[in-house]
Amino acid sequence: MKQTVTILYCPKCGWMLRAAYFAQEILTTFVDDIYGVTLVPSEVSGRFSVSVGDILLFDRKVEGRFPETKELKQLLRDVVNPTKKLGHSDKKDNQTEV
């Protein structure tokens, strides 16, 4: 059964656009692997987290930063379809193309 990704964001901080961008990237990359993406405005200021089901993938308060798109895709892939290839998003930061 396909799972839903939830992006919890702080509307008071103006992070809806960032949440929508991540939702677009996730929906484009994981079109066959997830049911959908839900954007949830947080009632607590400063919140920005991404989860799938009961699994927390990323929390801005814990990490002290926002996720990189590549990083978020890798974290989600590892949960919903570990064998999925992400193309250029699979390359490590220090790996160079030949």
Biopython code that builds the backbone (N, CA, C, O; Angstrom):
import numpy as np
from Bio.PDB.StructureBuilder import StructureBuilder

atoms = [
    (1, "MET", "N", (0.830, -1.185, 0.000)),
    (1, "MET", "CA", (0.000, 0.000, 0.000)),
    (1, "MET", "C", (0.881, 1.257, 0.000)),
    (1, "MET", "O", (1.820, 1.371, 0.788)),
    (2, "LYS", "N", (0.567, 2.174, -0.876)),
    (2, "LYS", "CA", (1.337, 3.414, -0.961)),
    (2, "LYS", "C", (1.031, 4.304, 0.236)),
    (2, "LYS", "O", (-0.092, 4.344, 0.739)),
    (3, "GLN", "N", (2.063, 5.014, 0.675)),
    (3, "GLN", "CA", (1.934, 5.879, 1.843)),
    (3, "GLN", "C", (1.855, 7.350, 1.439)),
    (3, "GLN", "O", (2.217, 7.731, 0.326)),
    (4, "THR", "N", (1.376, 8.153, 2.365)),
    (4, "THR", "CA", (1.281, 9.596, 2.163)),
    (4, "THR", "C", (2.422, 10.290, 2.898)),
    (4, "THR", "O", (2.705, 9.988, 4.058)),
    (5, "VAL", "N", (3.064, 11.210, 2.217)),
    (5, "VAL", "CA", (4.115, 12.028, 2.812)),
    (5, "VAL", "C", (3.438, 13.257, 3.413)),
    (5, "VAL", "O", (2.569, 13.858, 2.782)),
    (6, "THR", "N", (3.829, 13.626, 4.619)),
    (6, "THR", "CA", (3.268, 14.802, 5.277)),
    (6, "THR", "C", (4.373, 15.824, 5.500)),
    (6, "THR", "O", (5.424, 15.513, 6.061)),
    (7, "ILE", "N", (4.118, 17.038, 5.055)),
    (7, "ILE", "CA", (5.042, 18.145, 5.296)),
    (7, "ILE", "C", (4.337, 19.120, 6.234)),
    (7, "ILE", "O", (3.333, 19.736, 5.877)),
    (8, "LEU", "N", (4.882, 19.242, 7.429)),
    (8, "LEU", "CA", (4.368, 20.163, 8.441)),
    (8, "LEU", "C", (5.216, 21.427, 8.372)),
    (8, "LEU", "O", (6.440, 21.359, 8.485)),
    (9, "TYR", "N", (4.577, 22.579, 8.189)),
    (9, "TYR", "CA", (5.329, 23.817, 8.016)),
    (9, "TYR", "C", (4.702, 24.947, 8.831)),
    (9, "TYR", "O", (3.520, 24.899, 9.169)),
    (10, "CYS", "N", (5.498, 25.951, 9.136)),
    (10, "CYS", "CA", (5.038, 27.116, 9.886)),
    (10, "CYS", "C", (4.558, 28.191, 8.912)),
    (10, "CYS", "O", (5.370, 28.777, 8.196)),
    (11, "PRO", "N", (3.250, 28.458, 8.874)),
    (11, "PRO", "CA", (2.761, 29.497, 7.968)),
    (11, "PRO", "C", (3.164, 30.905, 8.422)),
    (11, "PRO", "O", (3.318, 31.802, 7.593)),
    (12, "LYS", "N", (3.332, 31.099, 9.725)),
    (12, "LYS", "CA", (3.731, 32.410, 10.240)),
    (12, "LYS", "C", (5.155, 32.774, 9.813)),
    (12, "LYS", "O", (5.501, 33.951, 9.705)),
    (13, "CYS", "N", (5.973, 31.747, 9.572)),
    (13, "CYS", "CA", (7.358, 31.955, 9.142)),
    (13, "CYS", "C", (7.462, 32.125, 7.630)),
    (13, "CYS", "O", (8.534, 32.437, 7.112)),
    (14, "GLY", "N", (6.353, 31.921, 6.923)),
    (14, "GLY", "CA", (6.357, 32.060, 5.470)),
    (14, "GLY", "C", (6.941, 30.857, 4.755)),
    (14, "GLY", "O", (7.514, 30.996, 3.674)),
    (15, "TRP", "N", (6.804, 29.683, 5.342)),
    (15, "TRP", "CA", (7.431, 28.496, 4.762)),
    (15, "TRP", "C", (6.503, 27.653, 3.900)),
    (15, "TRP", "O", (6.858, 26.535, 3.528)),
    (16, "MET", "N", (5.313, 28.170, 3.572)),
    (16, "MET", "CA", (4.395, 27.418, 2.731)),
    (16, "MET", "C", (4.982, 27.195, 1.331)),
    (16, "MET", "O", (4.846, 26.109, 0.768)),
    (17, "LEU", "N", (5.624, 28.206, 0.778)),
    (17, "LEU", "CA", (6.205, 28.074, -0.557)),
    (17, "LEU", "C", (7.289, 27.002, -0.577)),
    (17, "LEU", "O", (7.374, 26.227, -1.530)),
    (18, "ARG", "N", (8.112, 26.952, 0.458)),
    (18, "ARG", "CA", (9.154, 25.928, 0.569)),
    (18, "ARG", "C", (8.511, 24.546, 0.657)),
    (18, "ARG", "O", (8.964, 23.605, 0.006)),
    (19, "ALA", "N", (7.459, 24.425, 1.460)),
    (19, "ALA", "CA", (6.749, 23.152, 1.603)),
    (19, "ALA", "C", (6.143, 22.723, 0.267)),
    (19, "ALA", "O", (6.203, 21.548, -0.094)),
    (20, "ALA", "N", (5.568, 23.663, -0.458)),
    (20, "ALA", "CA", (4.965, 23.359, -1.756)),
    (20, "ALA", "C", (6.024, 22.929, -2.773)),
    (20, "ALA", "O", (5.786, 22.030, -3.579)),
    (21, "TYR", "N", (7.183, 23.567, -2.733)),
    (21, "TYR", "CA", (8.284, 23.183, -3.629)),
    (21, "TYR", "C", (8.722, 21.748, -3.347)),
    (21, "TYR", "O", (8.886, 20.955, -4.274)),
    (22, "PHE", "N", (8.913, 21.411, -2.063)),
    (22, "PHE", "CA", (9.294, 20.044, -1.717)),
    (22, "PHE", "C", (8.213, 19.055, -2.140)),
    (22, "PHE", "O", (8.523, 17.963, -2.616)),
    (23, "ALA", "N", (6.948, 19.430, -1.970)),
    (23, "ALA", "CA", (5.844, 18.553, -2.383)),
    (23, "ALA", "C", (5.915, 18.290, -3.887)),
    (23, "ALA", "O", (5.733, 17.157, -4.330)),
    (24, "GLN", "N", (6.177, 19.324, -4.661)),
    (24, "GLN", "CA", (6.294, 19.178, -6.116)),
    (24, "GLN", "C", (7.439, 18.241, -6.481)),
    (24, "GLN", "O", (7.274, 17.358, -7.323)),
    (25, "GLU", "N", (8.581, 18.423, -5.862)),
    (25, "GLU", "CA", (9.738, 17.572, -6.130)),
    (25, "GLU", "C", (9.450, 16.111, -5.769)),
    (25, "GLU", "O", (9.809, 15.199, -6.513)),
    (26, "ILE", "N", (8.806, 15.901, -4.631)),
    (26, "ILE", "CA", (8.478, 14.551, -4.176)),
    (26, "ILE", "C", (7.472, 13.896, -5.121)),
    (26, "ILE", "O", (7.646, 12.742, -5.514)),
    (27, "LEU", "N", (6.423, 14.628, -5.486)),
    (27, "LEU", "CA", (5.403, 14.074, -6.377)),
    (27, "LEU", "C", (5.963, 13.749, -7.760)),
    (27, "LEU", "O", (5.564, 12.763, -8.379)),
    (28, "THR", "N", (6.871, 14.566, -8.231)),
    (28, "THR", "CA", (7.476, 14.325, -9.541)),
    (28, "THR", "C", (8.389, 13.103, -9.510)),
    (28, "THR", "O", (8.363, 12.285, -10.430)),
    (29, "THR", "N", (9.190, 12.976, -8.466)),
    (29, "THR", "CA", (10.168, 11.895, -8.367)),
    (29, "THR", "C", (9.539, 10.564, -7.978)),
    (29, "THR", "O", (9.966, 9.516, -8.464)),
    (30, "PHE", "N", (8.538, 10.589, -7.114)),
    (30, "PHE", "CA", (7.976, 9.363, -6.552)),
    (30, "PHE", "C", (6.540, 9.114, -7.006)),
    (30, "PHE", "O", (5.722, 8.609, -6.237)),
    (31, "VAL", "N", (6.239, 9.463, -8.238)),
    (31, "VAL", "CA", (4.885, 9.360, -8.780)),
    (31, "VAL", "C", (4.298, 7.944, -8.638)),
    (31, "VAL", "O", (3.095, 7.805, -8.412)),
    (32, "ASP", "N", (5.101, 6.920, -8.764)),
    (32, "ASP", "CA", (4.618, 5.536, -8.672)),
    (32, "ASP", "C", (4.816, 4.921, -7.289)),
    (32, "ASP", "O", (4.412, 3.781, -7.062)),
    (33, "ASP", "N", (5.426, 5.652, -6.369)),
    (33, "ASP", "CA", (5.823, 5.073, -5.085)),
    (33, "ASP", "C", (5.028, 5.568, -3.881)),
    (33, "ASP", "O", (5.027, 4.919, -2.835)),
    (34, "ILE", "N", (4.352, 6.709, -4.016)),
    (34, "ILE", "CA", (3.602, 7.250, -2.885)),
    (34, "ILE", "C", (2.167, 7.545, -3.301)),
    (34, "ILE", "O", (1.864, 7.680, -4.486)),
    (35, "TYR", "N", (1.304, 7.640, -2.319)),
    (35, "TYR", "CA", (-0.099, 7.965, -2.561)),
    (35, "TYR", "C", (-0.266, 9.463, -2.827)),
    (35, "TYR", "O", (-1.045, 9.864, -3.692)),
    (36, "GLY", "N", (0.473, 10.286, -2.077)),
    (36, "GLY", "CA", (0.371, 11.725, -2.234)),
    (36, "GLY", "C", (1.181, 12.453, -1.184)),
    (36, "GLY", "O", (1.881, 11.841, -0.377)),
    (37, "VAL", "N", (1.074, 13.774, -1.210)),
    (37, "VAL", "CA", (1.753, 14.630, -0.239)),
    (37, "VAL", "C", (0.702, 15.543, 0.386)),
    (37, "VAL", "O", (-0.109, 16.152, -0.312)),
    (38, "THR", "N", (0.735, 15.622, 1.705)),
    (38, "THR", "CA", (-0.176, 16.495, 2.424)),
    (38, "THR", "C", (0.626, 17.621, 3.072)),
    (38, "THR", "O", (1.615, 17.375, 3.763)),
    (39, "LEU", "N", (0.188, 18.864, 2.840)),
    (39, "LEU", "CA", (0.800, 20.024, 3.474)),
    (39, "LEU", "C", (-0.056, 20.392, 4.680)),
    (39, "LEU", "O", (-1.264, 20.595, 4.562)),
    (40, "VAL", "N", (0.590, 20.475, 5.841)),
    (40, "VAL", "CA", (-0.131, 20.758, 7.081)),
    (40, "VAL", "C", (0.459, 21.996, 7.749)),
    (40, "VAL", "O", (1.618, 21.977, 8.164)),
    (41, "PRO", "N", (-0.326, 23.077, 7.861)),
    (41, "PRO", "CA", (0.173, 24.249, 8.576)),
    (41, "PRO", "C", (0.275, 23.950, 10.069)),
    (41, "PRO", "O", (-0.679, 23.469, 10.680)),
    (42, "SER", "N", (1.424, 24.235, 10.641)),
    (42, "SER", "CA", (1.666, 23.958, 12.055)),
    (42, "SER", "C", (1.084, 25.064, 12.922)),
    (42, "SER", "O", (1.109, 26.243, 12.569)),
    (43, "GLU", "N", (0.563, 24.647, 14.061)),
    (43, "GLU", "CA", (0.084, 25.626, 15.038)),
    (43, "GLU", "C", (1.225, 26.103, 15.922)),
    (43, "GLU", "O", (1.076, 27.070, 16.670)),
    (44, "VAL", "N", (2.374, 25.419, 15.836)),
    (44, "VAL", "CA", (3.554, 25.768, 16.619)),
    (44, "VAL", "C", (4.535, 26.507, 15.705)),
    (44, "VAL", "O", (4.896, 26.005, 14.640)),
    (45, "SER", "N", (4.955, 27.676, 16.115)),
    (45, "SER", "CA", (5.875, 28.482, 15.305)),
    (45, "SER", "C", (7.214, 27.782, 15.107)),
    (45, "SER", "O", (7.718, 27.102, 16.001)),
    (46, "GLY", "N", (7.773, 27.965, 13.921)),
    (46, "GLY", "CA", (9.113, 27.457, 13.631)),
    (46, "GLY", "C", (9.187, 26.002, 13.216)),
    (46, "GLY", "O", (10.284, 25.483, 13.012)),
    (47, "ARG", "N", (8.071, 25.337, 13.088)),
    (47, "ARG", "CA", (8.090, 23.917, 12.745)),
    (47, "ARG", "C", (8.215, 23.708, 11.238)),
    (47, "ARG", "O", (7.575, 24.399, 10.446)),
    (48, "PHE", "N", (9.043, 22.752, 10.861)),
    (48, "PHE", "CA", (9.136, 22.280, 9.488)),
    (48, "PHE", "C", (9.660, 20.860, 9.553)),
    (48, "PHE", "O", (10.829, 20.632, 9.864)),
    (49, "SER", "N", (8.789, 19.905, 9.257)),
    (49, "SER", "CA", (9.197, 18.508, 9.296)),
    (49, "SER", "C", (8.561, 17.751, 8.139)),
    (49, "SER", "O", (7.527, 18.149, 7.602)),
    (50, "VAL", "N", (9.203, 16.654, 7.773)),
    (50, "VAL", "CA", (8.715, 15.801, 6.702)),
    (50, "VAL", "C", (8.658, 14.382, 7.241)),
    (50, "VAL", "O", (9.629, 13.880, 7.808)),
    (51, "SER", "N", (7.515, 13.745, 7.059)),
    (51, "SER", "CA", (7.361, 12.366, 7.527)),
    (51, "SER", "C", (6.582, 11.558, 6.497)),
    (51, "SER", "O", (5.869, 12.101, 5.654)),
    (52, "VAL", "N", (6.743, 10.254, 6.595)),
    (52, "VAL", "CA", (5.959, 9.332, 5.777)),
    (52, "VAL", "C", (5.406, 8.293, 6.742)),
    (52, "VAL", "O", (6.158, 7.573, 7.399)),
    (53, "GLY", "N", (4.078, 8.227, 6.818)),
    (53, "GLY", "CA", (3.463, 7.381, 7.824)),
    (53, "GLY", "C", (3.897, 7.843, 9.206)),
    (53, "GLY", "O", (3.794, 9.025, 9.533)),
    (54, "ASP", "N", (4.379, 6.919, 10.010)),
    (54, "ASP", "CA", (4.855, 7.238, 11.360)),
    (54, "ASP", "C", (6.356, 7.513, 11.414)),
    (54, "ASP", "O", (6.914, 7.693, 12.497)),
    (55, "ILE", "N", (7.004, 7.546, 10.268)),
    (55, "ILE", "CA", (8.457, 7.709, 10.208)),
    (55, "ILE", "C", (8.811, 9.179, 9.943)),
    (55, "ILE", "O", (8.441, 9.742, 8.913)),
    (56, "LEU", "N", (9.520, 9.776, 10.874)),
    (56, "LEU", "CA", (9.989, 11.149, 10.707)),
    (56, "LEU", "C", (11.254, 11.123, 9.855)),
    (56, "LEU", "O", (12.261, 10.534, 10.249)),
    (57, "LEU", "N", (11.200, 11.762, 8.688)),
    (57, "LEU", "CA", (12.355, 11.796, 7.791)),
    (57, "LEU", "C", (13.283, 12.963, 8.116)),
    (57, "LEU", "O", (14.506, 12.826, 8.097)),
    (58, "PHE", "N", (12.677, 14.113, 8.417)),
    (58, "PHE", "CA", (13.493, 15.302, 8.644)),
    (58, "PHE", "C", (12.731, 16.273, 9.531)),
    (58, "PHE", "O", (11.531, 16.484, 9.357)),
    (59, "ASP", "N", (13.449, 16.863, 10.489)),
    (59, "ASP", "CA", (12.877, 17.868, 11.372)),
    (59, "ASP", "C", (13.854, 19.032, 11.464)),
    (59, "ASP", "O", (14.990, 18.865, 11.906)),
    (60, "ARG", "N", (13.406, 20.210, 11.043)),
    (60, "ARG", "CA", (14.270, 21.388, 11.018)),
    (60, "ARG", "C", (14.808, 21.742, 12.399)),
    (60, "ARG", "O", (15.961, 22.153, 12.525)),
    (61, "LYS", "N", (14.001, 21.590, 13.418)),
    (61, "LYS", "CA", (14.459, 21.939, 14.773)),
    (61, "LYS", "C", (15.549, 20.991, 15.253)),
    (61, "LYS", "O", (16.491, 21.419, 15.920)),
    (62, "VAL", "N", (15.432, 19.713, 14.923)),
    (62, "VAL", "CA", (16.440, 18.725, 15.319)),
    (62, "VAL", "C", (17.738, 18.958, 14.554)),
    (62, "VAL", "O", (18.820, 18.955, 15.141)),
    (63, "GLU", "N", (17.624, 19.158, 13.246)),
    (63, "GLU", "CA", (18.803, 19.303, 12.384)),
    (63, "GLU", "C", (19.395, 20.712, 12.408)),
    (63, "GLU", "O", (20.571, 20.897, 12.094)),
    (64, "GLY", "N", (18.594, 21.694, 12.775)),
    (64, "GLY", "CA", (19.079, 23.072, 12.804)),
    (64, "GLY", "C", (19.181, 23.713, 11.436)),
    (64, "GLY", "O", (19.889, 24.705, 11.260)),
    (65, "ARG", "N", (18.474, 23.147, 10.463)),
    (65, "ARG", "CA", (18.531, 23.639, 9.084)),
    (65, "ARG", "C", (17.385, 23.007, 8.293)),
    (65, "ARG", "O", (16.684, 22.125, 8.789)),
    (66, "PHE", "N", (17.212, 23.469, 7.069)),
    (66, "PHE", "CA", (16.264, 22.838, 6.160)),
    (66, "PHE", "C", (16.981, 21.740, 5.381)),
    (66, "PHE", "O", (18.201, 21.797, 5.226)),
    (67, "PRO", "N", (16.247, 20.742, 4.889)),
    (67, "PRO", "CA", (16.903, 19.698, 4.100)),
    (67, "PRO", "C", (17.229, 20.191, 2.697)),
    (67, "PRO", "O", (16.554, 21.068, 2.158)),
    (68, "GLU", "N", (18.258, 19.620, 2.126)),
    (68, "GLU", "CA", (18.522, 19.817, 0.706)),
    (68, "GLU", "C", (17.533, 18.925, -0.053)),
    (68, "GLU", "O", (17.136, 17.878, 0.458)),
    (69, "THR", "N", (17.138, 19.317, -1.242)),
    (69, "THR", "CA", (16.188, 18.525, -2.027)),
    (69, "THR", "C", (16.725, 17.122, -2.264)),
    (69, "THR", "O", (15.999, 16.140, -2.112)),
    (70, "LYS", "N", (17.986, 17.030, -2.632)),
    (70, "LYS", "CA", (18.632, 15.743, -2.880)),
    (70, "LYS", "C", (18.580, 14.862, -1.631)),
    (70, "LYS", "O", (18.264, 13.675, -1.709)),
    (71, "GLU", "N", (18.885, 15.447, -0.503)),
    (71, "GLU", "CA", (18.889, 14.725, 0.774)),
    (71, "GLU", "C", (17.490, 14.205, 1.112)),
    (71, "GLU", "O", (17.335, 13.060, 1.536)),
    (72, "LEU", "N", (16.483, 15.042, 0.923)),
    (72, "LEU", "CA", (15.119, 14.650, 1.225)),
    (72, "LEU", "C", (14.660, 13.505, 0.326)),
    (72, "LEU", "O", (13.994, 12.577, 0.785)),
    (73, "LYS", "N", (15.015, 13.574, -0.942)),
    (73, "LYS", "CA", (14.659, 12.503, -1.875)),
    (73, "LYS", "C", (15.320, 11.186, -1.474)),
    (73, "LYS", "O", (14.693, 10.129, -1.548)),
    (74, "GLN", "N", (16.567, 11.244, -1.054)),
    (74, "GLN", "CA", (17.265, 10.026, -0.630)),
    (74, "GLN", "C", (16.621, 9.436, 0.623)),
    (74, "GLN", "O", (16.436, 8.222, 0.709)),
    (75, "LEU", "N", (16.278, 10.285, 1.594)),
    (75, "LEU", "CA", (15.640, 9.812, 2.819)),
    (75, "LEU", "C", (14.292, 9.163, 2.518)),
    (75, "LEU", "O", (13.963, 8.114, 3.071)),
    (76, "LEU", "N", (13.518, 9.790, 1.643)),
    (76, "LEU", "CA", (12.213, 9.240, 1.289)),
    (76, "LEU", "C", (12.353, 7.948, 0.489)),
    (76, "LEU", "O", (11.630, 6.982, 0.733)),
    (77, "ARG", "N", (13.269, 7.930, -0.453)),
    (77, "ARG", "CA", (13.505, 6.727, -1.251)),
    (77, "ARG", "C", (13.853, 5.537, -0.377)),
    (77, "ARG", "O", (13.371, 4.430, -0.615)),
    (78, "ASP", "N", (14.686, 5.752, 0.635)),
    (78, "ASP", "CA", (15.107, 4.670, 1.520)),
    (78, "ASP", "C", (13.937, 4.038, 2.262)),
    (78, "ASP", "O", (14.029, 2.892, 2.703)),
    (79, "VAL", "N", (12.837, 4.774, 2.405)),
    (79, "VAL", "CA", (11.653, 4.248, 3.092)),
    (79, "VAL", "C", (10.647, 3.649, 2.116)),
    (79, "VAL", "O", (10.159, 2.542, 2.343)),
    (80, "VAL", "N", (10.329, 4.356, 1.036)),
    (80, "VAL", "CA", (9.241, 3.916, 0.154)),
    (80, "VAL", "C", (9.662, 2.972, -0.963)),
    (80, "VAL", "O", (8.853, 2.165, -1.419)),
    (81, "ASN", "N", (10.918, 3.053, -1.414)),
    (81, "ASN", "CA", (11.382, 2.187, -2.498)),
    (81, "ASN", "C", (12.909, 2.166, -2.512)),
    (81, "ASN", "O", (13.529, 2.838, -3.336)),
    (82, "PRO", "N", (13.523, 1.392, -1.599)),
    (82, "PRO", "CA", (14.985, 1.401, -1.451)),
    (82, "PRO", "C", (15.767, 1.048, -2.715)),
    (82, "PRO", "O", (16.942, 1.399, -2.817)),
    (83, "THR", "N", (15.153, 0.367, -3.677)),
    (83, "THR", "CA", (15.873, -0.010, -4.895)),
    (83, "THR", "C", (15.759, 1.037, -5.999)),
    (83, "THR", "O", (16.377, 0.896, -7.054)),
    (84, "LYS", "N", (14.977, 2.080, -5.763)),
    (84, "LYS", "CA", (14.774, 3.117, -6.774)),
    (84, "LYS", "C", (16.061, 3.904, -7.018)),
    (84, "LYS", "O", (16.738, 4.320, -6.077)),
    (85, "LYS", "N", (16.377, 4.094, -8.267)),
    (85, "LYS", "CA", (17.524, 4.921, -8.655)),
    (85, "LYS", "C", (17.057, 6.364, -8.792)),
    (85, "LYS", "O", (16.007, 6.633, -9.374)),
    (86, "LEU", "N", (17.837, 7.281, -8.256)),
    (86, "LEU", "CA", (17.482, 8.698, -8.292)),
    (86, "LEU", "C", (18.327, 9.494, -9.281)),
    (86, "LEU", "O", (18.313, 10.724, -9.263)),
    (87, "GLY", "N", (19.049, 8.806, -10.128)),
    (87, "GLY", "CA", (19.865, 9.510, -11.112)),
    (87, "GLY", "C", (20.925, 10.365, -10.459)),
    (87, "GLY", "O", (21.670, 9.879, -9.608)),
    (88, "HIS", "N", (21.011, 11.629, -10.838)),
    (88, "HIS", "CA", (22.045, 12.522, -10.306)),
    (88, "HIS", "C", (21.893, 12.748, -8.804)),
    (88, "HIS", "O", (22.861, 13.124, -8.142)),
    (89, "SER", "N", (20.699, 12.527, -8.253)),
    (89, "SER", "CA", (20.499, 12.689, -6.812)),
    (89, "SER", "C", (21.106, 11.562, -5.998)),
    (89, "SER", "O", (21.221, 11.662, -4.776)),
    (90, "ASP", "N", (21.500, 10.476, -6.683)),
    (90, "ASP", "CA", (22.141, 9.353, -5.990)),
    (90, "ASP", "C", (23.626, 9.567, -5.757)),
    (90, "ASP", "O", (24.225, 8.923, -4.895)),
    (91, "LYS", "N", (24.221, 10.471, -6.527)),
    (91, "LYS", "CA", (25.670, 10.679, -6.423)),
    (91, "LYS", "C", (26.026, 11.330, -5.111)),
    (91, "LYS", "O", (25.297, 12.184, -4.605)),
    (92, "LYS", "N", (27.148, 10.923, -4.567)),
    (92, "LYS", "CA", (27.633, 11.529, -3.341)),
    (92, "LYS", "C", (28.201, 12.902, -3.658)),
    (92, "LYS", "O", (28.632, 13.160, -4.782)),
    (93, "ASP", "N", (28.199, 13.777, -2.667)),
    (93, "ASP", "CA", (28.661, 15.148, -2.867)),
    (93, "ASP", "C", (30.091, 15.235, -3.379)),
    (93, "ASP", "O", (30.417, 16.129, -4.161)),
    (94, "ASN", "N", (30.957, 14.302, -2.940)),
    (94, "ASN", "CA", (32.371, 14.381, -3.347)),
    (94, "ASN", "C", (32.690, 13.524, -4.573)),
    (94, "ASN", "O", (33.844, 13.441, -4.995)),
    (95, "GLN", "N", (31.666, 12.889, -5.139)),
    (95, "GLN", "CA", (31.884, 12.036, -6.303)),
    (95, "GLN", "C", (31.832, 12.899, -7.557)),
    (95, "GLN", "O", (30.945, 13.740, -7.705)),
    (96, "THR", "N", (32.784, 12.688, -8.455)),
    (96, "THR", "CA", (32.820, 13.460, -9.692)),
    (96, "THR", "C", (32.396, 12.586, -10.848)),
    (96, "THR", "O", (32.599, 11.372, -10.830)),
    (97, "GLU", "N", (31.808, 13.201, -11.847)),
    (97, "GLU", "CA", (31.341, 12.490, -13.025)),
    (97, "GLU", "C", (32.494, 12.346, -14.005)),
    (97, "GLU", "O", (33.272, 13.279, -14.204)),
    (98, "VAL", "N", (32.600, 11.168, -14.617)),
    (98, "VAL", "CA", (33.667, 10.909, -15.575)),
    (98, "VAL", "C", (33.143, 10.996, -16.981)),
    (98, "VAL", "O", (33.899, 10.807, -17.934)),
]
sb = StructureBuilder()
sb.init_structure("model")
sb.init_model(0)
sb.init_chain("A")
sb.init_seg("    ")
for serial, (resi, resn, name, xyz) in enumerate(atoms, 1):
    if name == "N":
        sb.init_residue(resn, " ", resi, " ")
    sb.init_atom(name, np.array(xyz, "f"), 0.0, 1.0, " ", f" {name:<3s}", serial, name[0])
structure = sb.get_structure()
